[in-house]
Amino acid sequence: MTDAQTTLSQTNSSPWPNRPFHRQYLMRQANNLFDFFQAPSINRKGGFFELNDDGSAIDAANSTRQIHGTARMVHCFTIGSLIGRPGSDEIVDHGMRYLWEQHRDQRHGGYVWSLDDNGPKDASKQAYGHAFVMLAASSAKLLGHPLADRMVADVTEVIERRFWDDKVGAVREEFANDWSGATRYRGQNSNMHLTEALMAAFEATGDKAYLTKAERIAELIIAKHAVPLGHRVAEHFDENWVLDKNYQGSEMFRPSGATPGHWLEWSRLLYQLWVLGEKRLSWMTGAARELFRQSAELGWDQTHGGFFYTLDWDNKPIMREKLWWPVSEAIGAAAYISAYDTTHDYFQIWYRKLWDYAENHVIDHKRGGWLSELKEDLTPTSRLFVGKPDIYHALQACLIPLYPATGSLTKAIIEADHTVKRGH
């Protein structure tokens, strides 16, 4: 398949996710990820280790646990439990207890960013971290975990009281541990992941207030800002939500310029939000398709393959590294959009191209897991990320194509399971 291919031959046109072999391939890749992360990640002192490329623990003596890492493990092994992966429930419980007993600040409320064996290392309260606590708690609620209802209620109250800015329909970014010293910075990344978490909370509770907040965030970040910028998602703003094109921050969490991987992430989330909102907001699907097209047009390296990590506002690469998570998000988006956009082959062609790239360059067939970072020429490197940071992005890339595009992955798994039960 060439870069210029725009249609599939009639003899090879059926979608890959419908083919038995491809479905077996996807489940095998998901199971390989579970194999890599499941046992080595468990820190018996609480929380989880980050892993080196070979699956050994990074800093096993006194590992730092960041909140999004703990919460993502809960979410992913909830998925494991829902599909029947043995050992998953123990990991969900391990992570939920660490979130509730260690990350949760019993004095000031909210959840601290990171801890080690001696207590908090970074005790700040960040919207990004709270979004993932909401995702973890909402996912665990689907399993009936005993802490889930309390955690959903608690993090919902914190987000509503401390982070949510109802005037604009988005969250403030960061506070000190005692909720003083609010930063002037506003970011789309935390709001994007909160959109994901709010949808999960809506599915877990049935409370439409969560969905309404998610729709308001999408309106601000995408309809108000990304669409007028040629369907390029702006990352960094001031407290009045004025775009700051010159912002310089953390290359990992707040890189300068634009991040095509986030355009891809939003393209799937918009379709998901459109479905959960009973397909009322028709602008979302058109925006989602254009976000995907722009990321492919501007962000994909036509010479070597892979998505450049960041672009400047003239659409030139800033950081030319290729990370594992943008291609993971692109796979999920292409699969999700293909379920609804059946008029042409564009998203099916990209779905196949993305899996070709992942199979040949990103999946670590010798050691397990997915390589987190490649240079421009696709040789492994570790300038931004060390080891294999998490299971979250790659696992969803493997499993989203296997289930109907009716909401989040967890919702689709549960609905598919109920369909099988009714069928019998």
Secondary structure, DSSP 8 states (H G I E B T S, - for coil): --TT--S--GGG-S-GGGSHHHHHHHHHHHHHHHHHHHHHHB-TTSSB--B-TTS-BTTTTS--EEHHHHHHHHHHHHHHHHHT-TTHHHHHHHHHHHIIIIIB-TTT-SB-SEEETTEEEE--EEHHHHHHHHHHHHHHHHTT-TTHHHHHHHHHHHIIIIIEETTTTEE--EE-TTS-S--S-EEHHHHHHHHHHHHHHHHHH--HHHHHHHHHHHIIIIIIIITTTTS----EE-TT--B-TT----TTTS-SSB-HHHHHHHHHHHHHHHHHTTT--THHHHHHHHHHHHIIIIIB-TTT-SB-S-B-TTS-BSS--EEHHHHHHHHHHHHHHHTT--SSSHHHHHHHHHHHHIIIIIB-TTTSSB-SEE-TTS-B--SS--SB--SHHHHHHHHGGGS-SSSSHHHHHHHHHHHHHHH-
